[in-house]
Amino acid sequence: MKLRRARPPAAARLARWPERWRGLTVVVWGDFVLDEYWQCLSRRVSREAPVLILEHQGRSSQGGGAANAALTLAALGAEVRAVGFVGRDPAGSELRRLLKGAGIDVRGLVDHGGGATVVKTRIVAGSVHTALQQVVRVDRGTRFTLTGADRRRLEAGLERAEAGARAILISDYGYDSVTPALAAARLRRWRARGALVALDARFRIAHYRGVALATPNESEACAATGLEIEREADLVEVASRLRRKLRLSHLIITRGRDGLTLWGDQGGRSLEAWGGQEAVDVTGAGDAVVATATLALASGAPALEAAALANVAGAVAVSRRGAVAVTRAELAGALSAAAIPAARARKRT
């Protein structure tokens, strides 16, 4: 399998796809996380220990994990149905409100009897005249134990949600709302129905055999294959092994400032990072990539155009702080900004 640098499709060509995503039904099955931010003011160092003293100024929250993917899909125009576990706690209620406020169907979110909602608290601080920077992150929540009753309720929610869906997005962050064993029995049925199945898995990529699309970053792909990437030949071998192991139609490996590579029947094609700007915050970039690629492929876009659209969405995601959903308007704006210089260049020639 060879890797070659691909010329990105014209922005005007890419811009025709987002309108086709309106109303396309996607199920997001996975680990729904509440991302919490404490905004603090840093004025001095403690006399008790060499640590900063932070004055709490405010709090905000966003959807993380599968919730961020779901919110991005909804912001891009899809009809989204959420399936997974949350705890019977204030964080679970807040997460439901965030999703419902975006028009997401949350009937598939099951209140787990014995587990707490996964919450990731980021404490960000700065002085009066400086930007806030993340100081520390505190994670709460463990894997959900799957009792017989909880499993039956989860499966009932999934059965209801998957009816008529054009795509299923599995978002596995390791908290066991979704597992390879739970997914295995359904993958064949979804494929037979013609639904596109996409995967974003932090730790267990190699165990989800039979999905159509996977979008790991370089480190996740290396962990799944037991290889390290030091040169181009290593990247080719990692991608080859991963495609064989998962029986993938499409593999997108995201590579940070080096863009991404698309792997399929035509070998590997590399796209440079869109825009060439330094990332402000990479939180949520992977969710933006998998959500956009899923919608593009499910709406009939060629694989290279789907990867290019995902590349643009990833660039938008890293241009601001936090896991903030990428909207269709933002995606269209980025494509328009790229199309204007191209049109001027054609006029000059």
Secondary structure, DSSP 8 states (H G I E B T S, - for coil): --EEE-----HHHHTTSGGGGTT-EEEEEE-EEEEEEEEEEEEEE-SSSS-EEEEEEEEEEEEEEHHHHHHHHHHTT-EEEEEEEEESSHHHHHHHHHHHHTT-EEEEEEEESS---EEEEEEEEE-TTS--EEEEEEEE-------HHHHHHHHHHHHHHHTT-SEEEEEE-SSSSS-HHHHHHHHHHHHHHT-EEEEEESS-GGG-TT-SEE--BHHHHHHHHT---SSHHHHHHHHHHHHHHHT-SEEEEE-GGG-EEEEETTEEEEE--STT---S--TTHHHHHHHHHHHHHHTT--HHHHHHHHHHHHHHHTTSSSS----HHHHHHHHHHHHHHHHHHHHH-
